[in-house]
């Protein structure tokens, strides 16, 4: 599965659960994606 397709599916799941996705990156080091979904 291409990364873009996986990203789209993850975004839809997180949005359906009223969560958020954040991203941080450093040049030449890569990126970190954090997914937050409410517990209630």
N, C-alpha and C positions, 0 to 999 in steps of 0.2 A: 504494500500500500504506500503510495507516495506521501511524503511528509505533509504536503498541502492538504491532502484529503484527511489525514489523521488530525491535523490542526482544526479543520472545519468541524469534524465530528466532536472533538473535545470541546470546542467553543459552544456548540449547540447543547451539549450535555450540561456544561457549567451554567449557561444562561437559563436552561430549563429548571435548574435548582436554585436560581437567584444567587449564583456565585460570581466571582470575578477571577480573571487571570491577569497577573502582572508579569512583566519581563524586564530583566536587567541584562546588560551586556558590557563586556570590556573588549576593546580592540585586540585582536589576535589571541583572545582567551576563550571566546565563546559566549553563550547566553544561558541564563537561568530563567526558567518559567515557573512561577508559583501559582497554584490553583487553590482557591478558597471557596468552600461550599459550606453554608450555614448548617449547624448541627440540629437546628430545630425543624 
